[in-house]
């Protein structure tokens, strides 16, 4: 069922026109990168990096990536959220593609539909370019994506025209109806999955104290990246993503708050642990009342974004989380006492029903988990890996 409606896996980082204008000025102040030195990568290295820019406000953050089209200069790249809660590319303006030289030869319209946040769109196949950290061009050939043809409701990532670079890996890709619009013979995929030469994608975020700034002040920072590999890097525990799930997820196996191992997630199920490459605290839905109805140490005020959720309680205590795939598990601890002050204050939001869980039993691992762990996605084998930073 199409359950992604009007929001992503976590609350938006920037929520007002005034803040968006401030962030836009910060992006404009970043020194421009020189145009790439060649039209395509001159070699096929074992690995390479794609720069990311992070945007944070208070305890939430998002990473932004900047793709552009064949025939366009790199300076025309469109900053958009890198979103593991989405599993396809959505670009805001089909008319910009149509205006490019040789666009008819480079880009083929396969059909029409509505992208997840409501814009009418063409379904397009063609090349997507990304500038590498070494100032070369990485081209994703034959990427199938949505290109908005008119405004939507105005509440999607990017405003009236959605701009979203999906990074979620699904098993199978048809697990989401959004990847299988009517008339399309083959499901859409995350853009980074289309090149099997580089199936491994590692999320490398800058340190928490760099990503997060003073309270109430948007913080825009370079220094994060994706690393694409031909061969799997060492040190990761790898797990199969949950099959037939619309979001890239594993199974939550246990949760400890402070020194107490809770009864969550309980025997009912199957619950999911959404792997979110942005956001803020861990949050969960707890319909059985295993944790939300208990008074925990270090209580914290519920964030404003819980207004659409039911019976929420929050804590700033340390967490220990165990996740896996039924054949193995990975355990890590989130200890706020070791974090910079800008990230302290909230670790877990427990709700009877959390609206950002999309009606699912389970948890979202939150942006604090990806600041604690390195994450690797294996697009060929539909696996995700973790290792402690």
FENRAKA-V487109 format. One record per pair of residues at least 12 apart in sequence whose C-alpha atoms are under 7 Angstrom apart, sorted by the first residue. I is the first residue (numbers start at 1). GAP is how many residues later the second one is. Records with the same first field share a line. If there is no record, write none. Layout:
I=GAP ; GAP
//
This chain:
1=176
2=175 ; 176
3=355
4=112
5=111 ; 112
6=111 ; 149 ; 150
7=149
8=77
9=76 ; 347
10=269 ; 346
11=294
13=43 ; 44 ; 47 ; 48 ; 49
23=195 ; 197
26=194
35=39
36=95 ; 99 ; 100 ; 101
37=98 ; 99
38=98 ; 99
39=98
40=96 ; 97 ; 98 ; 99
41=95 ; 96 ; 97
46=183 ; 184
47=180 ; 181 ; 182 ; 183
48=179 ; 180
49=83 ; 84 ; 176 ; 177 ; 178 ; 179
50=81 ; 82 ; 83 ; 175 ; 176 ; 177
51=81 ; 82 ; 173 ; 174 ; 175
52=12 ; 13 ; 170 ; 171 ; 172 ; 173
53=12 ; 167 ; 168 ; 169 ; 170 ; 171
54=157 ; 166 ; 167 ; 168
55=163 ; 164 ; 165 ; 166
56=155 ; 156 ; 162 ; 163 ; 164
57=159 ; 160 ; 161 ; 162
58=157 ; 158
59=221 ; 284
60=219 ; 220
61=217 ; 218 ; 219
62=19 ; 216 ; 217
63=18 ; 19 ; 215
64=15 ; 16 ; 17 ; 18
65=14 ; 15 ; 16 ; 17
66=12 ; 13 ; 14 ; 64
67=61 ; 62 ; 63
68=60 ; 61 ; 62
69=58 ; 59 ; 60
70=57 ; 58 ; 59
71=29 ; 30
72=28
80=83 ; 84 ; 85
81=83 ; 84
82=82 ; 83 ; 84 ; 85
83=81 ; 82 ; 83 ; 84 ; 194
84=82 ; 83 ; 84 ; 164 ; 192 ; 193
85=83 ; 162 ; 163 ; 191
86=80 ; 81 ; 82
87=79 ; 80 ; 81 ; 82 ; 102 ; 103
88=57 ; 77 ; 78 ; 100 ; 101 ; 102 ; 103
89=56 ; 57 ; 75 ; 76 ; 77 ; 101 ; 102
90=55 ; 56 ; 57 ; 72 ; 73 ; 74 ; 75
91=55 ; 56 ; 57 ; 71 ; 72 ; 73
92=55 ; 56 ; 69 ; 70 ; 71
93=54 ; 55 ; 56
94=53 ; 54 ; 55
106=20
107=17 ; 18 ; 19
108=16 ; 17 ; 18
109=13 ; 14 ; 15 ; 16
110=13 ; 14 ; 15
111=12 ; 72
113=68
115=31
116=62
117=39 ; 45
118=34 ; 35
119=29 ; 31 ; 32 ; 33 ; 42 ; 43
120=28 ; 29 ; 30 ; 32
121=25 ; 26 ; 27 ; 28
122=24 ; 25 ; 26 ; 27
123=21 ; 22 ; 23 ; 24
124=20 ; 21 ; 22 ; 23
125=17 ; 18 ; 19 ; 20
126=15 ; 16 ; 17 ; 18
127=12 ; 13 ; 14 ; 15 ; 16
128=12 ; 13 ; 15
140=54 ; 55
143=48 ; 51
144=44
148=13
166=24
167=23
168=22 ; 79 ; 80
169=21 ; 79 ; 210 ; 213
170=71 ; 76 ; 77 ; 78 ; 212
171=70 ; 71 ; 72 ; 73 ; 211
172=71 ; 72
173=14 ; 15 ; 16
174=13
175=69 ; 70 ; 71
176=70
193=186
196=184
197=33
198=30 ; 31 ; 32
199=30 ; 31 ; 179 ; 180 ; 181
200=28 ; 29 ; 30 ; 32 ; 176 ; 177 ; 178 ; 179
201=25 ; 26 ; 27 ; 28 ; 175 ; 176 ; 177
202=24 ; 25 ; 26 ; 173 ; 174 ; 175
203=22 ; 23 ; 24 ; 171 ; 172 ; 173
204=20 ; 21 ; 22 ; 170
205=19 ; 20 ; 166
206=17 ; 18
208=163
209=131
212=130 ; 131
213=129
214=128
215=127
235=152
236=149 ; 150 ; 151
237=148 ; 149 ; 150
238=145 ; 146 ; 147 ; 148
239=85 ; 86 ; 144 ; 145 ; 146
240=85 ; 142 ; 143 ; 144
241=141 ; 142 ; 143
247=27
248=26 ; 27
249=23 ; 24 ; 25 ; 26
250=22 ; 23 ; 24 ; 73 ; 74 ; 75
251=20 ; 21 ; 22 ; 72 ; 73 ; 74
252=19 ; 20 ; 21 ; 70 ; 71 ; 72
253=69 ; 70 ; 71
254=67 ; 68
255=65 ; 66 ; 67
256=63 ; 64 ; 65
257=60 ; 61 ; 62 ; 63
258=59 ; 60 ; 61
263=27
264=26 ; 27
271=90 ; 91
272=89 ; 90 ; 91
273=89 ; 90 ; 91 ; 92
274=89 ; 90 ; 91
275=89 ; 90
276=88 ; 89 ; 90 ; 91
277=90 ; 93
278=88 ; 89
279=87 ; 88
280=86 ; 87 ; 88
281=65 ; 66 ; 67 ; 85 ; 86 ; 87
282=65 ; 66 ; 67 ; 82 ; 83 ; 84
283=65 ; 66 ; 67 ; 80 ; 81
284=65 ; 66 ; 67 ; 70 ; 78 ; 79 ; 80
285=65 ; 66 ; 67 ; 68 ; 69 ; 72 ; 76 ; 77 ; 78
286=64 ; 65 ; 66 ; 67 ; 75
287=65 ; 66
289=63
291=59
292=20 ; 21 ; 58 ; 59 ; 60
296=19
297=20
298=17 ; 18 ; 19
299=15 ; 16 ; 17
300=14 ; 15 ; 16 ; 46
301=13
302=12
308=47
309=42 ; 44 ; 45 ; 46
310=41 ; 42 ; 43 ; 44
311=40 ; 41
312=37 ; 38 ; 39 ; 40
313=36 ; 37 ; 38
314=34 ; 35 ; 36
315=31 ; 32 ; 33 ; 34
316=29 ; 30 ; 31 ; 32
317=30
318=16 ; 17 ; 18
319=14 ; 15 ; 16
320=12 ; 13 ; 14
321=12
372=16 ; 17
373=13 ; 14 ; 15 ; 16
374=12 ; 13 ; 14 ; 15
375=12
//
